[in-house]
Amino acid sequence: MTSPREIRHLQPWDAQRLLAFYSALSEVVHASFRPFNPIAEPTFRAHLEESAQGRHVTLGLVDSEGTMWGHGFVLLLREPKPVFGIGLHQDIHGQGWGRRLMQATLDEADAQEIPLLTLTVLKENARARALYEKMAFSTQGDATFRLPNDCFYMERLHPNTPRQV
């Protein structure tokens, strides 16, 4: 039986949980999701402290035992092109948690009236791209992760932001 999970705001004291989450990702997941470098406690502590100061949104999918199963975030909230990201532990893919965590993270950004969110997704990751499109992200062009043009660059406008013609 699995422990109940909840989506909640992460705090600076969650740095060890975040480190354990990123350290537990499979090579397959890690190959397509690598938003933080290096994967080390000081990296995550700095991220969480900046989030506590309002620079980022960062949410975690955490079970009642304290194990983190997912991380959703928006980096650089006050910059012209904040970056959205979401990662889930491979053992819970396909259970609907990605959509729930993504929606909660987007709701946080929308509540702060962030006009535009961006992301990149590997072209080979059709499942993630389909989810992003369902959540109002649209493909704007190509981007580079490891190889030239191996990703799509996507954007999502805040629901109250008029599209420019």
C-alpha positions, 0 to 999 in steps of 0.5 A, spaced: 500 500 500 502 506 498 502 512 502 498 518 501 501 523 497 499 531 497 502 537 492 505 542 497 509 548 497 517 546 498 521 550 503 528 551 504 528 545 509 526 540 503 533 541 500 534 534 502 528 531 500 529 534 493 536 532 493 533 525 494 528 525 489 533 528 483 538 522 485 533 517 485 531 519 478 532 513 472 537 514 467 531 515 462 528 520 466 534 524 468 536 524 460 530 528 459 529 532 465 535 536 468 533 543 470 538 543 476 546 542 475 549 540 479 545 535 483 547 537 490 544 539 496 547 547 496 543 547 489 537 545 492 537 549 498 539 556 494 533 554 489 528 553 495 531 559 499 530 563 492 523 560 492 521 563 499 523 570 497 518 569 491 523 569 485 520 562 483 514 557 484 516 550 487 511 545 489 513 538 491 509 531 490 510 528 497 508 522 501 506 522 508 513 519 509 516 525 507 518 522 500 518 526 494 515 523 488 515 530 483 517 537 483 514 542 479 516 549 478 517 556 475 524 559 475 525 567 474 518 569 475 519 576 474 524 575 468 521 576 461 520 569 460 519 565 466 521 557 465 516 552 467 518 545 469 515 538 472 519 532 473 516 525 476 519 519 479 519 514 474 514 509 478 508 514 478 508 515 470 501 514 467 498 515 474 495 522 473 500 526 478 503 529 472 497 533 470 495 535 477 502 537 479 502 541 473 496 544 474 497 546 481 504 549 479 500 553 473 495 555 478 500 558 482 503 562 476 497 565 474 495 567 481 501 572 480 499 574 474 505 571 470 503 573 463 508 568 459 511 561 461 516 558 457 519 551 457 523 546 452 521 539 451 525 533 447 522 532 440 522 525 442 518 526 448 511 526 445 507 524 451 510 530 455 509 535 449 501 532 448 500 534 456 503 541 455 499 542 449 493 540 453 495 545 458 495 551 453 502 551 451 504 552 444 510 550 440 513 556 437 520 553 434 526 549 436 531 549 441 537 545 443 538 541 449 544 536 448 544 536 440 542 542 435 534 543 435 533 536 439 527 540 443 521 544 441 520 551 445 513 552 447 510 558 450 503 559 454 500 565 455 496 567 462 489 566 461 488 573 461 493 576 457 491 578 450 494 574 444 498 579 439 496 579 432 
